[in-house]
Structures are given as C-alpha cells and as structure tokens.
C-alpha cells in the first residue's frame, strides 16, 4: 500500500510544457526548421486520409479517386483555414483596431500556428467538389465517407497547439492543468509563473476521438447517405467547440449579438450547429429516389461498358458500313463452289449452236468460241 501511494505521489499533478517544438535540417545555405505543429497537422492529414480511403472503397468508389480528390481539397482547406484565422484574429497582422501596426508578413507563416477549422472546411469542400467532378463521383457521397476521417485529423492536429503552447484556457487547479513557460509570448501578463491552465487542446482532441467512434457506430447502424453523416459531424463538432472555445483566453475577435458579447468562433459554432441540425433533419425526410451509388449520373462503369457494347454490336451487325459496296465486292475472290456462282450459271442463256447447252465464260469469250 505504501508503494502504491508513493507511486501516485510521483505522478505529476499537471501536464508539463513541451520541451521540444521541432528540429532543424542542415542545408548548404543554412538550415530548414521543421516545426512540431506542422508535423501534427501532417500526421492528422495522413490518418484522416487513411480512414477516408477505407470507407470510400467500401462504398464502391473508383480505386484511387480519394487521392484525386484530396489533391484539391487539402490545399484549398489549408488556405481557407489560414484566411479564417487571419480574419478572426486580426490584431497580429493588421494591428489592434486595424491601426496598421501589425505584421502582414506573418500571414503565410502557418508554421507558427493559426488554422481556423471553419475556413478549412468551407474551402476544403470547394476543393473536394472540384475533385469529385473530375473523378465523376458525388460530393455528398464523398463527404459522408470523409466525416469520421475529418474528425480524426482534427483530433491529431490539435496537438500542434500543445507544442506551440497556444490556445489554452483559463487558470485551473485541476490535476491535469497545463504548464506554460512563463517566458513564452503566449503566457498571460500579470499571472504567477506557476499558474496552470485548462488544456483545451486536449479537451478538443478527446472530444473529437470520441466523435470518430460515435459517427462510425451510427453510420454502421443507420447507413446515412446524401450528406447526412457530414452534417451530423458538423452538429457533433460544434456542440463541443462552443464550450471549449468559451474557455480560451487568447486574443480573438469579439462579436456582440442579442446583447451577448463573446468570441467570433463561439457565434460561428452556434450558427453552424443550428444550420447543420436543420439540414440533417431535412435530408432525413427526403425519400431515396435512386440506387445508392457514389457515381454521378452517366459516369457509372456500367453505363460506359453498355455504350461500348452497343457500338461493338452495331459494328458486328453491319461489317461493311465503313467500306463502299462496290470496292468491297471487287476484292472478293472467285469461288466456283459458292452460291453466287451457281446462281449465275443457272441463269446463263443457252446457245442453239451447241445443242442447247448453256454458254460458259463471259460474253467476249463466247464470241471467240463461235
């Protein structure tokens, strides 16, 4: 018993601040810094694509199409996420109150952190739509397959905030409180150096991992189609994002609605939650009018194969369609035993000089014989 208590006392009563934030790759002209934040984002993308590819293949989608779609969706999503972050937290880039004291050169430096999920989702869906059109598949089918993978990517990517020591919540005395280096620029001014903070990155990561399991279980039971699983993802994520976002103390754009002033991301999450819930219910009332296929109309493999077969059948029914009739007949060899020759012989006129025997050969040959 004493050893158990001693071991429990050795467990730290807080989450330590990270002692590592990346590494450098030496180059002939200097070094390339690989940030832990970027590695977390990359790991999330890889995990999300893996889960999406497995689910996409099970729905009968064309092989390899998930990568054709991802090559459009990922860059669009990164750009959209960065733009949303700049708009929702503009002080560092444009200065407080847009007074021009900010640093615009920070906008493309995503390795420092700052990707807004809503911008990433909106522009990411635009990129996915382009990829789906090119691949001949339905966007609604793809986003349904990708919804759990999207949550998985977010769960892993959130750990980038831990390595950057950013986007944490208010002070706490809970045993899982997060330590932040007092020398870190994100450490709140005026607070004691040993202050612990709510690890909101961990809350959201765990919330998203639970959501992955919930979405997979619900989809297995109800077989959501037509975009319903994607909107259910939006409902679940925003439900958690509202209370997690409200805990944060970093600088953010404040919006006043209905007499309540709070962070822009809180209002955005509430708005998306309401819209997503309404669309989820509305789509559930629609009756399915066609087969459950991931392909766009007219792009199914059966339709392509049917068209090829029809063309082949026409060619077989009329083999001389593309060749002039006279030219094709001239190239046929003489066949004395063929039915055409027999017919010609039967109809040849009889020569009286030969005792009524039918003349043979062509007309000039008969004249020479006479």
Buried (B, 14 or more C-beta within 10 A) or exposed (E): EEEEEEEEEEEEEBBEBBEEBBEEEEEEEEEEEBBBBBBBBBBBBEBBBBBBBEBBBEBEBBEEBBEBBBEBBBEBBBBBBBBBBBEBBBBBBBEEEEEEEBEEEEBEEBBEBBBBBBBBBBBBBBBBBBBBBEBBBBBBBBBBBBBBBBBBBBBBBBBBBBBBBBBBBEBBEEEBBBBBEEEEEBBBEEEEEEBBBBBBBBBBBBBBBBBBEBBBEBBEEEEBBBBBBBBBBBBBBBBBBBEBBBBBBBEBEEBEEEEEEBBBBBBBBBEBBEBBBEBBEEBEEEEEEEEEBBBBEEBBEEEEEEEEEEEEEEEEEEEEEEEEEEEEEEEEEEEEEEEEEEEEEEEEEEBEEEEEEEBEEEEEEBEEEE
